[in-house]
Amino acid sequence: MNKFFYAKLAATNIRKNARVYVPYLLTCIFTVAAFYMIYALSLNPGIDDMTFGGGSLRVCLGLGVWVVSLFAYIFIFYTNSFLMKRRKKEIGLFNVLGMGKGHLSRMIFYETVYIALISLSVGLGFGIILDKAAFLVLAKLMTQEVPLGFYVSMDAIRNTLLIFGILFLLIFLNSLRQIHLTNPIELLRGGQTGEKEPKARWLLALIGVALLGSGYWLAISITNPVQAFMLFFVAVILVILGTYCLFTAGSIAILKILRKNKRFYYQARHFISISGMIYRMKQNAVGLANICVLSTMVLVMISSTFSMYIGMEDMIAKTYPRDFEVRVRCDSSVLGESLEKVVGEILEEEGVTAQDVLSYTYLNTYSQKINGVYEIAPEKLSGMTTSDYYTFTFITLDEYNRLMGTSKALNDGEILLYVGQNSYQGNDFPLGEKKFTIKEKVSAFPENGASAATISTKYGVVVKDFDALMEIEKMQHWPIQADEEYYPDIECTYGFNLDTNEQTEAAVNEKLLYSFEQIRDEAAKSGSNITMLSTNWIQEQRNMMMGIVGGLLFVGVFLGALFIMATILIIYYKQISEGYDDKERFQIMEKVGMDQREIRRTIRSQVLTVFFLPLMMAGVHTAFAFPMISRILVGMALQNTQLYIICTVISFLIFGVLYGLIYSLTVRIYYKIVS
């Protein structure tokens, strides 16, 4: 036998089975290109040349590398199973005609090699070409200048070859397993083998309802952003498992209930579609659940990342209420005057004047509510996700009255409480071993950028005087040893705006960064001691945040495109598989009197029923995920919930239109096969 016989046979098989091989090959090429692109971007030295945000962006891209690699293994294995199902009859025929399983293995080996070589060479080629375009998009999102030159990452090429080489090897071994563990008759019938009519497994359906209900309950019941962030992936896993259980068991139960309705069931289009779906529902259910999960991922990622990108200015305004903010850690209530003097001298050197000044002393504490008490001592914090998490901003009554223009009064043990968009029940405020009485819940509180971006519920608290503030500050420290130096966590902030150009602002920022010694010496004259200085320039922070948000948006859209491709391909293979399985049934129906018009109506009914169920469930999942994700976004200083609603609705509508286009294409392919 010609030594090239199996290589030629493999090439012929791929060419003759183009309908199933071409989409699979395109998927492999696209996935290889996507992996190389995001891996090369994560290593691109141009990221380090970006003015700000490069480090944050590299972290986001690194996360994307792991997600894409995991996606590649799961999805390509999944689509290969569809391909092997269609090929089993052909392979079984070769076996019956005299080709042993060793010969079949050689044929499958060459087919796998061809797919791997084409996928890796073309995929890497596209990835290298598109990598520059992707970097241009990234730079545009981050409002950075685009560096010249063309970058090719040899590390990314090596890792792509390694990861996908292992993947294609595993696919080859899995194909060998299926061939060697199946007899020729089963191979001949493999392409036509459907599922036996499954029983209505009520226990599994109830488990699915319980899992889905638990995930939904977590999403709507958790009000604390920290808990929402920590339990988000728990809720996601519960919903995914519940979706698979319900599609597998619940769908069968619903179809059998419809079959018992004789007036509904004994109609041409309902009879054929329902009987067909019941017969193969186990296989259908897994594919539909996959489509539902992927659709939900696309909707959640796209809507949340676009919300953050569009609402970034709102996030910045909450976190950095002034163009400049100087924060020093101190042990005195009179540090503000010294800080104002030093900052004023720096501004005078640059010929500018501070505007909209916001200066006050405060204390931010992290707390958990344990057994009804707000604990702030580190040794009492549990770290458990079942506890409520809070950030308290304490200021003195004098500071509050000065900033808010009020003349309120407090006695010992009394506080004023600001809850913002949150709520608070009762008139007592138990803090550690002390209990304060809430004299009044105020409607306004000074802006505090230091706590705006913390993922926890935020309250503002006004205490009587600086001594009360120091007493609370000491409660949150570890036990202090006699030989240890004590550094208070009370901070003084001095924020202001400048009406000048960016170059002058950069010069001011540079001098503020190196003003620690000057501020410390000036503070010492009033008996104050500072232990830390930090400065925030809003333009610098905007660029830093752009690195995070722009990176998340890029990764979100990138992964969204991958998941949409996966959804389209699963639907395509599913309908091809269903079409070939239904072909003989429709031919029989046509012979007993069903005309082409009725066949079209039946096909449309069957595909419509199966097709839009995952989209409806994805919409329900997204709606229940909304409260939890919106709380996470609020914890990240994006408090514009209306913006997130708009982005979610628009994302669903656009995805729905795309889904409808896929539906119309699928109906034509399915009808062409069965007719």
MARFIKOL-397000 format. One record per residue (C-alpha): residue number from 1; residue in one letter; x, y, z. Coordinates in pm, whole numbers, plus 50000, padded with zeros to 5 digits. Last residue first. Layout:
k,r,xx,yy,zz
NUM,A,X,Y,Z
...
This chain:
k,r,xx,yy,zz
675,S,46436,51833,50241
674,V,46587,51757,50582
673,I,46923,51916,50502
672,K,46794,52229,50326
671,Y,46540,52284,50603
670,Y,46811,52278,50872
669,I,47035,52515,50678
668,R,46747,52757,50613
667,V,46628,52746,50975
666,T,46983,52807,51100
665,L,47027,53123,50894
664,S,46702,53273,51029
663,Y,46799,53178,51385
662,I,47149,53326,51354
661,L,46990,53653,51244
660,G,46757,53636,51544
659,Y,47052,53587,51781
658,L,47218,53894,51636
657,V,46897,54093,51698
656,G,46875,53951,52052
655,F,47240,54041,52118
654,I,47166,54399,52019
653,L,46852,54407,52236
652,F,47026,54245,52534
651,S,47322,54483,52516
650,I,47086,54783,52491
649,V,46891,54667,52798
648,T,47208,54603,53000
647,C,47367,54936,52901
646,I,47049,55125,52997
645,I,47024,54948,53333
644,Y,47394,55012,53404
643,L,47345,55382,53331
642,Q,47045,55392,53565
641,T,47261,55248,53842
640,N,47489,55553,53835
639,Q,47669,55474,54162
638,L,47993,55363,53999
637,A,48226,55404,54301
636,M,48366,55048,54289
635,G,48126,54946,54567
634,V,47845,55078,54347
633,L,47972,54847,54070
632,I,47960,54549,54307
631,R,47611,54653,54411
630,S,47505,54674,54043
629,I,47647,54326,53987
628,M,47441,54178,54270
627,P,47117,54353,54174
626,F,47155,54273,53798
625,A,47225,53901,53830
624,F,46851,53830,53855
623,A,46783,54020,53531
622,T,47082,53858,53357
621,H,46962,53509,53450
620,V,46611,53589,53323
619,G,46749,53724,52994
618,A,46969,53415,52958
617,M,46658,53202,53018
616,M,46477,53379,52734
615,L,46779,53343,52505
614,P,46811,52973,52591
613,L,46440,52916,52505
612,F,46472,53104,52176
611,F,46617,52823,51970
610,V,46435,52516,52093
609,T,46084,52649,52035
608,L,46181,52844,51723
607,V,46363,52544,51575
606,Q,46064,52315,51629
605,S,45802,52565,51513
604,R,46002,52668,51204
603,I,46063,52306,51112
602,T,45694,52224,51151
601,R,45590,52527,50945
600,R,45839,52436,50672
599,I,45718,52075,50668
598,E,45358,52195,50649
597,R,45440,52406,50343
596,Q,45637,52122,50183
595,D,45340,51885,50200
594,M,45269,51614,50457
593,G,45089,51319,50295
592,V,45230,50986,50408
591,K,45539,51019,50187
590,E,45617,51364,50328
589,M,45603,51226,50683
588,I,45845,50949,50587
587,Q,46083,51201,50434
586,F,46049,51413,50748
585,R,46151,51119,50963
584,E,46444,51034,50735
583,K,46589,51384,50760
582,D,46536,51425,51133
581,D,46876,51286,51239
580,Y,47056,51471,50959
579,G,46883,51795,51055
578,E,46943,51748,51427
577,S,47317,51714,51370
576,I,47320,52013,51137
575,Q,47108,52208,51388
574,K,47339,52128,51676
573,Y,47648,52202,51472
572,Y,47519,52548,51381
571,I,47384,52625,51729
570,I,47713,52526,51890
569,L,47900,52730,51629
568,I,47694,53045,51683
567,T,47725,53021,52062
566,A,48101,52966,52044
565,M,48143,53266,51816
564,I,47935,53472,52060
563,F,48158,53344,52342
562,L,48474,53450,52160
561,A,48329,53793,52077
560,G,48230,53839,52443
559,L,48582,53737,52547
558,F,48729,54021,52340
557,V,48453,54265,52441
556,G,48515,54192,52809
555,V,48895,54190,52770
554,F,48883,54529,52597
553,L,48637,54669,52851
552,L,48842,54537,53143
551,G,49159,54691,52998
550,G,48986,55024,52942
549,V,48854,55015,53299
548,I,49190,54930,53457
547,G,49416,55143,53238
546,M,49160,55423,53230
545,M,49171,55418,53608
544,M,49541,55499,53597
543,N,49483,55768,53336
542,R,49211,55927,53548
541,Q,49436,55901,53853
540,E,49707,56102,53678
539,Q,49454,56358,53563
538,I,49300,56375,53911
537,W,49631,56446,54084
536,N,49646,56258,54410
535,T,49908,56322,54676
534,S,50013,56102,54964
533,L,50197,56191,55285
532,M,50267,55971,55586
531,T,50385,55999,55944
530,I,50284,56350,56044
529,N,50342,56497,56391
528,S,50173,56809,56516
527,G,50303,57043,56786
526,S,50218,57361,56594
525,K,50577,57419,56484
524,A,50610,57047,56408
523,A,50350,57085,56133
522,E,50578,57323,55940
521,D,50868,57080,55963
520,R,50648,56788,55853
519,I,50502,56986,55564
518,Q,50848,57077,55434
517,E,50980,56724,55479
516,F,50683,56575,55290
515,S,50687,56825,55002
514,Y,50838,56594,54739
513,L,50515,56472,54579
512,L,50367,56820,54608
511,K,50644,56958,54387
510,E,50574,56708,54108
509,N,50198,56767,54131
508,V,50246,57141,54091
507,A,50461,57084,53781
506,A,50201,56847,53635
505,E,49929,57104,53701
504,T,50136,57365,53517
503,Q,50166,57136,53215
502,E,49795,57046,53228
501,N,49685,57408,53187
500,T,49531,57630,53454
499,D,49220,57685,53664
498,L,49323,57475,53963
497,N,49094,57281,54198
496,F,49152,57203,54564
495,G,49172,56924,54821
494,Y,49350,56927,55157
493,T,49299,56608,55354
492,C,49401,56541,55714
491,E,49424,56182,55821
490,I,49378,55993,56147
489,D,49557,55658,56133
488,P,49776,55724,56438
487,Y,50133,55593,56452
486,Y,50240,55460,56794
485,E,50604,55367,56845
484,E,50649,55024,56998
483,D,50845,54959,57320
482,A,50536,54931,57542
481,Q,50357,54700,57302
480,I,50046,54822,57124
479,P,49753,54578,57104
478,W,49648,54591,56737
477,H,49483,54916,56645
476,Q,49113,54981,56571
475,M,49015,55098,56920
474,K,49292,55362,56923
473,E,49119,55552,56641
472,I,48788,55550,56828
471,E,48952,55721,57125
470,M,49128,55965,56895
469,L,48796,56071,56740
468,A,48637,56115,57082
467,D,48931,56337,57181
466,F,48888,56531,56854
465,D,48533,56634,56941
464,K,48164,56533,56952
463,V,48152,56263,56684
462,V,48006,56286,56332
461,V,47971,55952,56148
460,G,47953,55893,55771
459,Y,47848,55548,55653
458,K,47972,55334,55363
457,T,47872,54979,55275
456,S,48172,54797,55135
455,I,48386,54771,54822
454,T,48607,55075,54883
453,A,48616,55324,54594
452,A,48455,55617,54776
451,S,48643,55572,55105
450,A,48953,55786,55035
449,G,48751,56019,54813
448,N,48562,56167,55105
447,E,48299,56426,55022
446,P,48161,56603,55330
445,F,47824,56471,55454
444,A,47462,56548,55377
443,S,47114,56427,55485
442,V,47181,56391,55856
441,K,47044,56113,56074
440,E,47013,56271,56418
439,K,47095,56205,56783
438,I,47224,55855,56719
437,T,47327,55726,57061
436,F,47672,55570,57088
435,K,47763,55233,57236
434,K,48122,55150,57321
433,E,48287,54807,57343
432,G,48327,54780,56968
431,L,48099,55036,56806
430,P,47731,54993,56896
429,F,47532,55275,56725
428,D,47189,55305,56886
427,N,46884,55477,56736
426,G,46744,55186,56536
425,Q,46752,55074,56173
424,Y,47001,55209,55919
423,S,46952,55242,55545
422,N,47184,55289,55248
421,Q,47171,55556,54976
420,G,47354,55805,55200
419,V,47368,55673,55559
418,Y,47488,55984,55745
417,L,47487,55955,56124
416,L,47525,56229,56388
415,I,47672,56109,56714
414,E,47603,56115,57089
413,G,47812,55959,57368
412,D,47902,56295,57525
411,N,47663,56566,57408
410,L,47629,56693,57054
409,A,47541,57028,56893
408,K,47448,57135,56540
407,S,47531,57479,56403
406,T,47537,57418,56026
405,G,47741,57554,55735
404,M,47826,57208,55598
403,L,48204,57242,55613
402,R,48232,57440,55936
401,N,47955,57247,56114
400,Y,48113,56915,56016
399,E,48464,57017,56118
398,D,48343,57136,56459
397,L,48140,56817,56507
396,T,48444,56597,56451
395,I,48484,56356,56160
394,F,48447,55977,56132
393,T,48426,55795,55797
392,F,48299,55440,55849
391,T,48360,55160,55597
390,Y,48136,54857,55640
389,Y,48129,54481,55587
388,D,47842,54252,55688
387,S,47943,53907,55808
386,T,47860,53586,55619
385,T,48174,53621,55405
384,M,48392,53544,55706
383,G,48701,53753,55778
382,S,48624,53728,56149
381,L,48732,54070,56273
380,K,48788,54063,56649
379,E,49171,54071,56645
378,P,49161,54362,56399
377,A,48961,54590,56637
376,I,48688,54758,56429
375,E,48380,54560,56537
374,Y,48035,54703,56463
373,V,47813,54509,56705
372,G,47494,54315,56625
371,N,47653,53974,56673
370,I,47932,54068,56431
369,K,47899,54369,56204
368,Q,48235,54407,56036
367,S,48437,54726,56021
366,Y,48702,54916,55827
365,T,48782,55259,55966
364,N,48834,55596,55800
363,L,48929,55885,56030
362,Y,48886,56251,55937
361,T,49049,56594,55938
360,Y,48926,56865,55701
359,S,49010,57068,55390
358,L,48802,57122,55076
357,V,48918,57420,54870
356,D,48701,57522,54575
355,Q,48990,57714,54416
354,A,49365,57715,54485
353,T,49559,57996,54316
352,V,49821,57976,54042
351,G,50159,58146,53976
350,E,50372,57831,53992
349,E,50568,57954,54296
348,E,50240,58070,54453
347,L,50100,57719,54420
346,I,50395,57578,54613
345,E,50361,57842,54885
344,G,49986,57775,54917
343,V,50051,57401,54955
342,V,50287,57472,55246
341,K,50043,57711,55418
340,E,49737,57489,55367
339,L,49916,57194,55524
338,S,50018,57398,55827
337,E,49661,57525,55873
336,G,49510,57178,55825
335,L,49733,57027,56096
334,V,49520,57171,56374
333,S,49335,56853,56482
332,S,49655,56666,56562
331,D,49789,56311,56546
330,C,49863,56296,56173
329,R,49846,56103,55847
328,V,49875,56339,55553
327,R,49654,56359,55245
326,V,49699,56604,54957
325,E,49419,56615,54699
324,F,49435,56781,54362
323,D,49171,56821,54090
322,R,48897,56784,54353
321,P,48624,56524,54422
320,Y,48862,56234,54352
319,T,48684,55904,54422
318,K,48332,56026,54350
317,A,48432,56238,54049
316,I,48649,55954,53918
315,M,48361,55707,53931
314,D,48131,55955,53757
313,E,48397,56011,53491
312,M,48422,55633,53443
311,G,48052,55598,53368
310,I,48098,55513,53000
309,Y,48382,55268,53072
308,M,48220,55117,53381
307,S,47886,55073,53208
306,F,48059,54926,52900
305,T,48231,54671,53124
304,S,47906,54577,53301
303,S,47690,54546,52987
302,I,47947,54350,52781
301,M,48040,54106,53055
300,V,47685,54035,53175
299,L,47535,53994,52828
298,V,47817,53774,52694
297,M,47819,53555,53004
296,T,47442,53511,52984
295,S,47466,53407,52618
294,L,47738,53153,52703
293,V,47526,53003,52982
292,C,47212,52982,52764
291,I,47397,52835,52466
290,N,47559,52572,52689
289,A,47220,52491,52844
288,L,47073,52446,52496
287,G,47354,52210,52396
286,V,47317,52007,52716
285,A,46940,51993,52676
284,N,46947,51879,52316
283,Q,47160,51574,52396
282,K,46927,51474,52681
281,M,46626,51573,52475
280,R,46681,51324,52195
279,Y,46348,51139,52193
278,I,46162,51420,52368
277,M,46277,51671,52106
276,G,46160,51453,51816
275,S,45819,51384,51971
274,I,45775,51756,52042
273,S,45875,51870,51692
272,I,45678,51605,51503
271,F,45351,51632,51694
270,H,45365,52010,51729
269,R,45398,52077,51354
268,A,45133,51824,51252
267,Q,44883,51886,51531
266,Y,44807,51605,51771
265,Y,45004,51751,52061
264,F,44795,52059,52136
263,R,44450,51897,52147
262,K,44604,51585,52302
261,N,44761,51762,52599
260,K,44959,51465,52730
259,R,45239,51553,52491
258,L,45261,51900,52643
257,I,45316,51743,52988
256,K,45582,51521,52835
255,L,45755,51825,52688
254,I,45747,52004,53025
253,A,45898,51701,53207
252,I,46172,51669,52948
251,S,46256,52039,52978
250,G,46281,52010,53357
249,A,46528,51721,53352
248,T,46813,51826,53123
247,F,46737,52197,53085
246,L,46665,52224,53457
245,C,46978,52038,53565
244,Y,47204,52230,53326
243,T,47060,52565,53435
242,G,47085,52476,53805
241,L,47454,52395,53763
240,I,47514,52729,53588
239,V,47304,52922,53844
238,L,47486,52766,54139
237,I,47827,52832,53981
236,V,47739,53198,53916
235,A,47606,53245,54272
234,V,47933,53112,54414
233,F,48121,53337,54170
232,F,47941,53644,54306
231,L,47986,53543,54670
230,M,48296,53753,54741
229,F,48191,54058,54539
228,A,47834,54055,54670
227,Q,47965,54006,55024
226,V,48185,54312,54983
225,P,47902,54511,54818
224,N,47662,54448,55110
223,T,47301,54412,55001
222,I,47290,54038,54948
221,S,46928,53928,54894
220,I,46887,53963,54517
219,A,47191,53774,54386
218,L,47212,53524,54671
217,W,46845,53438,54622
216,Y,46893,53393,54246
215,G,47179,53148,54305
214,S,46976,52959,54565
213,G,46672,52949,54335
212,L,46884,52809,54051
211,L,47026,52540,54277
210,A,46686,52453,54426
209,V,46512,52450,54087
208,G,46787,52228,53947
207,I,46761,51993,54245
206,L,46385,51979,54187
205,A,46444,51888,53820
204,L,46696,51622,53923
203,L,46439,51473,54160
202,W,46166,51495,53896
201,R,46353,51285,53646
200,A,46099,51266,53363
199,K,46223,50952,53192
198,P,46431,50970,52883
197,E,46329,50840,52541
196,K,46644,50673,52423
195,E,46894,50923,52288
194,G,46971,50934,51921
193,T,47205,50721,51718
192,Q,47206,50824,51356
191,G,47570,50927,51325
190,G,47679,50636,51541
189,R,47488,50369,51344
188,L,47789,50261,51142
187,L,48014,50312,51444
186,E,47785,50093,51656
185,I,47805,49822,51392
184,P,48185,49852,51375
183,N,48238,49802,51751
182,T,48319,50097,51978
181,L,48598,50115,52238
180,H,48879,50143,51981
179,I,48717,50420,51776
178,Q,48604,50635,52072
177,R,48940,50604,52246
176,L,49125,50689,51928
175,S,48919,51009,51896
174,N,49007,51099,52257
173,L,49376,51045,52184
172,F,49353,51275,51880
171,I,49171,51544,52083
170,L,49438,51518,52354
169,L,49712,51567,52094
168,F,49522,51861,51947
167,L,49513,52029,52291
166,I,49880,51955,52366
165,G,49979,52125,52040
164,F,49737,52405,52124
163,I,49917,52485,52449
162,L,50271,52436,52313
161,L,50225,52617,51982
160,T,50055,52910,52158
159,N,50327,52915,52424
158,R,50603,52931,52161
157,I,50424,53202,51960
156,A,50356,53411,52273
155,D,50722,53384,52378
154,M,50828,53484,52025
153,S,50623,53802,52057
152,V,50596,53999,51733
151,Y,50582,54378,51766
150,F,50548,54618,51474
149,G,50686,54969,51513
148,L,50560,55309,51622
147,P,50408,55372,51963
146,V,50038,55468,51984
145,E,49973,55765,52212
144,Q,49735,55696,52497
143,T,49364,55770,52534
142,M,49314,55441,52721
141,L,49049,55315,52480
140,K,49257,55440,52187
139,A,49568,55262,52316
138,L,49369,54940,52347
137,V,49224,54977,51998
136,L,49573,55037,51855
135,F,49697,54730,52043
134,A,49419,54523,51885
133,A,49518,54650,51540
132,K,49880,54553,51608
131,D,49775,54205,51718
130,L,49560,54159,51408
129,I,49854,54068,51181
128,I,50026,53847,51438
127,G,49699,53674,51526
126,F,49604,53623,51162
125,G,49936,53451,51095
124,L,49919,53258,51422
123,G,49574,53130,51328
122,V,49679,53043,50972
121,S,49982,52842,51086
120,L,49828,52695,51402
119,S,49489,52607,51255
118,I,49627,52471,50928
117,L,49890,52259,51104
116,A,49647,52134,51372
115,I,49371,52048,51124
114,Y,49617,51864,50899
113,V,49771,51681,51195
112,T,49428,51578,51323
111,E,49333,51440,50982
110,Y,49668,51261,50960
109,F,49615,51097,51300
108,I,49255,51006,51215
107,M,49384,50813,50911
106,R,49654,50642,51119
105,S,49395,50547,51381
104,L,49170,50405,51112
103,H,49457,50185,50999
102,G,49508,50060,51355
101,K,49133,50007,51388
100,G,49147,49776,51091
99,M,49034,49881,50747
98,G,48846,49595,50581
97,L,48524,49727,50433
96,V,48349,49705,50772
95,N,48605,49941,50928
94,F,48580,50194,50644
93,L,48200,50185,50688
92,G,48237,50244,51062
91,I,48454,50549,50994
90,E,48188,50691,50761
89,K,47912,50624,51013
88,K,48118,50775,51294
87,R,48197,51098,51108
86,R,47886,51296,51209
85,K,47935,51206,51575
84,M,48305,51286,51548
83,L,48228,51642,51434
82,F,47984,51703,51717
81,S,48243,51578,51970
80,N,48503,51808,51811
79,T,48280,52104,51899
78,Y,48300,52017,52269
77,F,48675,51952,52268
76,I,48724,52286,52091
75,F,48506,52458,52354
74,I,48658,52319,52672
73,Y,49022,52348,52572
72,A,48990,52689,52406
71,F,48783,52835,52692
70,L,49050,52743,52946
69,S,49316,52911,52730
68,V,49094,53216,52674
67,V,49022,53258,53047
66,W,49389,53224,53144
65,V,49503,53478,52884
64,G,49223,53719,52985
63,L,49355,53732,53340
62,G,49695,53831,53202
61,L,49523,54101,52996
60,C,49365,54250,53308
59,V,49699,54238,53496
58,R,49880,54404,53203
57,L,49620,54683,53199
56,S,49675,54760,53566
55,G,50051,54785,53511
54,G,50012,55004,53203
53,G,49774,55250,53368
52,F,49978,55564,53313
51,T,50201,55719,53048
50,M,50211,55414,52826
49,D,50566,55299,52758
48,D,50521,54989,52974
47,I,50228,54883,52754
46,G,50452,54920,52448
45,P,50660,54632,52583
44,N,50384,54391,52465
43,L,50373,54087,52695
42,S,49999,54101,52778
41,L,49930,54201,52417
40,A,50117,53893,52290
39,Y,49901,53667,52510
38,I,49579,53845,52404
37,M,49665,53819,52036
36,Y,49809,53466,52049
35,F,49497,53332,52220
34,A,49262,53508,51978
33,A,49452,53383,51674
32,V,49446,53026,51805
31,T,49073,53057,51881
30,F,48995,53198,51535
29,I,49192,52925,51359
28,C,49030,52650,51569
27,T,48684,52791,51504
26,L,48752,52826,51132
25,L,48857,52460,51124
24,Y,48540,52351,51304
23,P,48326,52562,51069
22,V,48511,52407,50767
21,Y,48497,52050,50894
20,V,48121,51998,50923
19,R,48012,52118,50578
18,A,48357,52036,50432
17,N,48305,51664,50480
16,K,48428,51578,50130
15,R,48739,51796,50169
14,I,48825,51665,50515
13,N,48781,51307,50402
12,T,48995,51364,50091
11,A,49280,51505,50301
10,A,49262,51205,50535
9,L,49263,50965,50241
8,K,49570,51138,50097
7,A,49760,51104,50427
6,Y,49638,50747,50464
5,F,49765,50648,50118
4,F,50100,50826,50145
3,K,50286,50501,50218
2,N,50125,50347,49912
1,M,50000,50000,50000
